[in-house]
Amino acid sequence: MGFLNFGIGTLVRWLQRFIVMFTAITVHECAHGFVAYKLGDPTAKRAGRLTLNPLSHLDPLGALCMVLVGFGWAKPVPINPMYFRNRKRDTALVSLAGPAANVALAFLSTVIYVPLAVLYFKTGYNGLLRFLVGTLQSLVSLNIGFAVFNLIPFPPLDGSKILGIILPGDTYMQLLRYERFGFPILIILSLTGILGRLLNLLITPAYGLWYKFANLLLNGILALIGGI
């Protein structure tokens, strides 16, 4: 019986992990393509990437790395800066769209998570509520982490292209030349634990802001319940 419970618990945790991971990646990549399309670039639309179907954005190796080591990637959304009126500015806006979408998803998840958590603790054990609360909590955590990670100004992460808007043209182009070395370096840093320590330093303040927002929302809900 204990083995069965362990197996079910593990299966539920893996299911939550896949749901959260695919949701975060899909929203992130779709946002890149959508903003590029709005700025005049139809490349992502023609490639079928303006969709919330996670299979359209999935990179098998990147997904496996994210599950196993906490660092991964999706298939990059194709864009063609030649369509943009202002190439540096619009490329930066497209790059910013992904992390911004993750922050928005974390915000929305929090708005749903807090009242469900209150309901869960007031009604006692409920398997479905427990699953939903755990999934939403993980969704908040991963999306905040994903946004912060992608904002690091290191190629090929989004932050390097956002940084490009304030860099001189020659410096920006030189930065992009090293983009192909970025992923191998990030994988090495992840496997050695260096990337994890750096992310903890960056993500901790972001989590602090989220806790303040969640507490404000929680106090508002409790005050509303108390006033009814």
C-alpha positions in Angstrom: 0.0 0.0 0.0 2.9 2.4 0.9 4.5 1.6 -2.5 1.2 2.4 -4.3 0.9 5.7 -2.5 4.5 6.5 -3.3 3.8 5.7 -7.0 0.7 7.8 -7.2 2.3 10.7 -5.4 5.3 10.6 -7.8 3.0 10.4 -10.8 1.0 13.4 -9.6 4.2 15.4 -9.1 5.4 14.6 -12.6 2.1 15.4 -14.1 2.2 18.8 -12.4 5.7 19.4 -13.6 4.8 18.7 -17.2 1.7 20.8 -17.0 3.5 23.8 -15.5 6.6 23.4 -17.8 4.6 23.2 -21.0 2.3 26.0 -20.0 5.2 28.4 -19.2 7.1 27.6 -22.4 4.0 27.8 -24.6 2.9 31.2 -23.3 6.5 32.5 -23.5 7.1 31.4 -27.1 3.6 32.4 -28.4 4.1 35.9 -26.9 7.3 36.3 -28.9 5.6 35.3 -32.1 2.5 37.4 -31.4 4.4 40.6 -30.7 6.6 40.0 -33.8 3.4 39.6 -35.9 1.9 42.8 -34.5 5.1 44.6 -35.4 4.9 43.5 -39.0 6.8 40.2 -39.1 4.6 37.3 -40.3 7.4 34.7 -40.0 6.1 33.1 -36.8 2.6 33.0 -38.1 3.6 31.3 -41.3 5.6 28.8 -39.3 2.5 27.9 -37.2 3.9 29.3 -34.0 1.1 31.6 -33.1 -0.6 28.8 -31.1 -1.1 27.6 -27.6 -0.4 24.1 -28.7 2.7 23.1 -26.6 3.8 20.5 -29.2 4.4 23.4 -31.7 7.0 24.9 -29.4 8.5 21.8 -27.8 12.2 21.0 -28.2 12.6 17.4 -26.9 16.1 17.8 -25.6 15.3 21.2 -24.0 12.2 19.8 -22.3 14.2 16.8 -21.0 16.9 19.1 -19.6 14.3 21.3 -17.9 12.6 18.2 -16.2 15.9 16.7 -15.2 18.2 19.6 -14.3 15.8 22.6 -14.1 17.2 24.3 -17.1 15.9 23.9 -20.6 14.6 25.6 -23.7 11.9 25.5 -26.4 12.2 25.8 -30.1 13.1 29.4 -30.8 10.3 31.3 -32.5 11.6 32.4 -36.0 11.5 36.1 -36.6 12.9 38.3 -39.4 14.0 41.7 -38.2 13.9 43.0 -41.8 10.2 43.4 -41.4 10.6 45.8 -38.4 10.5 49.5 -38.8 13.1 49.9 -36.1 15.1 46.7 -35.9 16.8 47.2 -32.6 13.8 48.5 -30.8 11.3 46.0 -32.2 13.6 43.1 -31.6 13.9 44.2 -28.0 10.1 44.4 -27.7 9.7 40.9 -29.2 12.3 39.6 -26.7 10.7 41.4 -23.8 7.3 39.8 -24.7 8.3 36.3 -23.5 9.3 37.2 -20.0 6.5 39.7 -19.7 4.0 36.9 -20.6 5.5 34.7 -17.9 5.1 37.5 -15.3 1.5 38.0 -16.4 0.8 34.3 -16.2 2.3 34.2 -12.7 0.1 37.2 -11.7 -3.0 35.4 -13.1 -2.1 32.2 -11.4 -1.7 34.0 -8.1 -5.2 35.5 -8.4 -6.6 32.0 -8.8 -4.3 30.3 -6.4 -4.9 32.4 -3.3 -8.7 31.9 -3.1 -8.4 28.2 -3.9 -5.8 27.8 -1.2 -8.1 29.5 1.3 -10.9 27.2 0.2 -8.6 24.1 0.5 -7.5 24.9 4.1 -11.1 25.8 5.2 -12.7 22.6 3.7 -10.0 20.2 4.7 -8.5 17.5 2.6 -9.7 17.5 -1.0 -7.7 15.6 -3.7 -8.7 17.8 -6.6 -8.2 21.1 -4.7 -4.8 19.9 -3.5 -3.8 19.1 -7.0 -5.0 22.5 -8.3 -3.4 24.5 -5.5 -0.1 22.6 -6.0 -0.1 23.1 -9.7 -0.9 26.8 -9.5 1.8 27.3 -6.8 4.3 25.6 -9.1 3.1 27.6 -12.1 3.7 30.8 -10.2 7.2 29.7 -9.1 8.3 28.5 -12.5 7.0 31.5 -14.4 8.7 33.9 -12.1 12.0 31.9 -12.4 11.6 31.6 -16.2 11.1 35.3 -16.6 14.1 36.2 -14.4 16.3 33.6 -16.1 15.4 34.9 -19.6 16.1 38.5 -18.6 19.7 37.8 -17.9 21.7 39.8 -20.5 23.6 36.8 -21.8 23.2 35.5 -25.4 21.0 33.8 -26.6 18.7 34.7 -23.7 16.1 37.5 -24.2 17.9 39.8 -21.9 20.8 40.1 -24.4 18.5 41.5 -27.1 16.7 43.8 -24.7 20.1 45.1 -23.6 20.8 45.7 -27.3 18.5 48.7 -27.4 21.0 50.7 -25.3 24.2 49.4 -26.8 26.0 51.0 -29.8 25.4 49.1 -33.0 28.9 47.6 -33.3 28.9 46.4 -29.7 25.4 44.8 -30.2 26.5 43.0 -33.4 29.6 41.7 -31.6 27.5 40.4 -28.8 25.3 38.5 -31.2 28.3 36.9 -32.8 28.9 34.9 -29.6 25.2 33.8 -29.4 26.0 30.3 -30.8 28.3 29.6 -27.8 25.6 30.6 -25.3 23.6 27.4 -24.8 26.7 25.1 -24.3 28.0 27.6 -21.7 24.6 27.8 -19.9 24.4 24.0 -19.8 27.9 23.7 -18.3 27.0 26.4 -15.8 23.8 24.6 -14.9 25.5 21.2 -14.5 28.2 22.7 -12.2 25.6 24.5 -10.1 27.0 28.0 -10.8 23.8 29.0 -12.8 21.6 27.8 -10.0 23.4 29.9 -7.4 23.2 33.0 -9.7 19.5 32.4 -10.3 18.9 32.1 -6.6 20.4 35.5 -6.0 18.2 37.0 -8.8 15.0 35.2 -8.1 14.9 35.6 -4.3 13.9 39.3 -4.5 11.3 38.5 -7.2 9.8 35.9 -5.0 9.8 38.4 -2.1 7.6 40.8 -4.3 5.3 37.9 -5.1 4.8 37.0 -1.4 3.9 40.6 -0.7 1.3 40.6 -3.5 -0.1 37.2 -2.4 -0.4 38.3 1.2 -2.2 41.5 0.2 -4.6 39.4 -1.9 -5.0 36.9 1.0 -5.8 39.6 3.5 -8.3 41.1 1.2 -10.1 37.8 0.7 -10.1 37.1 4.4 -11.5 40.5 5.1 -14.2 40.0 2.5 -15.1 36.6 4.1 -15.2 38.1 7.5 -17.4 40.9 6.4 -20.0 38.5 4.8 
